[in-house]
Amino acid sequence: MPFMRNGKRDYKREVKLYTSKPEVVKKRVQQNAARQAMIKAGKAKVGDGKDVDHRTPISKGGTNSPSNLRVVNKTNNRSFSRNSDSSLKSQTSRKERKK
């Protein structure tokens, strides 16, 4: 992990160098708004162990519109292939490609 010191996670340094960046804050706000919209629509619940997924990722021009959101298992949502800069290689997860 990049924010480690003496074998422990340095939270202060992580917040200073990453978490408080404007682009990271903006992304987190959009993700939280999407989750709240799905909870309000009754498609997700607090603590249900699922993720709200954007069918077309925001990084590729997607929006938080209800037609672009879906509730999926965490393993499906977090299994996308990524480039070295953390952008998606493919919008299809490994599990969806196997089907």
Legacy VTK file of the C-alpha trace (Angstrom):
# vtk DataFile Version 3.0
C-alpha trace
ASCII
DATASET POLYDATA
POINTS 99 float
0.000 0.000 0.000
1.313 3.442 -0.822
0.275 5.015 2.489
2.178 2.742 4.858
4.745 3.661 7.497
6.426 1.156 9.803
4.026 -1.561 8.669
0.904 0.451 9.580
-1.501 2.477 7.469
-0.886 6.228 7.774
-4.425 7.643 7.561
-3.384 11.284 8.008
-0.990 11.050 5.065
-3.599 9.231 2.962
-6.179 11.971 3.579
-3.639 14.699 2.878
-2.342 13.213 -0.370
-5.355 11.366 -1.806
-8.747 11.414 -0.112
-9.041 15.198 0.020
-8.240 15.778 -3.678
-11.125 17.570 -5.433
-11.519 14.906 -8.140
-11.680 12.141 -5.511
-14.225 14.091 -3.455
-16.346 14.690 -6.587
-16.274 10.979 -7.468
-17.240 9.977 -3.918
-20.153 12.464 -3.919
-21.450 10.976 -7.193
-21.145 7.417 -5.859
-22.954 8.316 -2.629
-25.723 10.107 -4.576
-26.192 7.034 -6.794
-26.447 4.741 -3.758
-28.963 7.036 -2.049
-31.075 7.167 -5.234
-31.206 3.361 -5.355
-32.102 3.153 -1.657
-34.877 5.692 -2.187
-36.153 3.680 -5.162
-36.219 0.547 -2.958
-33.678 -1.357 -5.053
-30.938 -1.326 -2.398
-30.852 -1.394 1.389
-28.372 -0.135 3.942
-25.967 -2.950 4.797
-27.166 -5.304 2.066
-23.600 -6.114 0.946
-24.235 -5.009 -2.625
-22.796 -2.252 -4.807
-24.569 0.264 -6.979
-23.014 -0.075 -10.418
-23.005 2.363 -13.317
-23.705 0.462 -16.550
-21.668 3.062 -18.414
-18.960 4.244 -16.007
-18.845 7.921 -15.153
-15.237 7.936 -16.384
-16.540 6.883 -19.827
-19.377 9.421 -20.007
-22.019 7.721 -17.848
-24.404 9.587 -15.560
-26.285 9.000 -12.313
-29.605 8.632 -14.148
-31.724 5.704 -12.938
-31.453 3.997 -16.332
-27.643 3.846 -15.943
-27.688 2.385 -12.397
-28.077 -1.190 -11.205
-27.528 -3.103 -7.963
-25.001 -5.958 -8.247
-22.936 -8.192 -5.966
-19.675 -6.659 -4.789
-17.643 -9.410 -6.456
-19.229 -8.719 -9.851
-18.792 -4.966 -9.591
-15.185 -5.086 -8.438
-13.892 -7.665 -10.920
-13.395 -5.429 -13.961
-10.032 -5.472 -15.719
-8.179 -2.203 -15.213
-5.298 -0.345 -16.832
-2.294 0.866 -14.839
-4.010 4.270 -14.390
-7.063 2.495 -12.835
-9.340 3.172 -15.819
-11.463 0.284 -17.085
-10.145 -1.937 -19.870
-13.560 -3.432 -20.500
-17.081 -2.680 -19.331
-17.807 -6.385 -19.072
-16.721 -8.176 -15.889
-14.892 -11.498 -16.004
-17.945 -13.290 -14.640
-20.213 -11.774 -17.320
-17.751 -12.788 -20.072
-17.790 -16.426 -18.878
-21.590 -16.697 -19.293
LINES 1 100
99 0 1 2 3 4 5 6 7 8 9 10 11 12 13 14 15 16 17 18 19 20 21 22 23 24 25 26 27 28 29 30 31 32 33 34 35 36 37 38 39 40 41 42 43 44 45 46 47 48 49 50 51 52 53 54 55 56 57 58 59 60 61 62 63 64 65 66 67 68 69 70 71 72 73 74 75 76 77 78 79 80 81 82 83 84 85 86 87 88 89 90 91 92 93 94 95 96 97 98
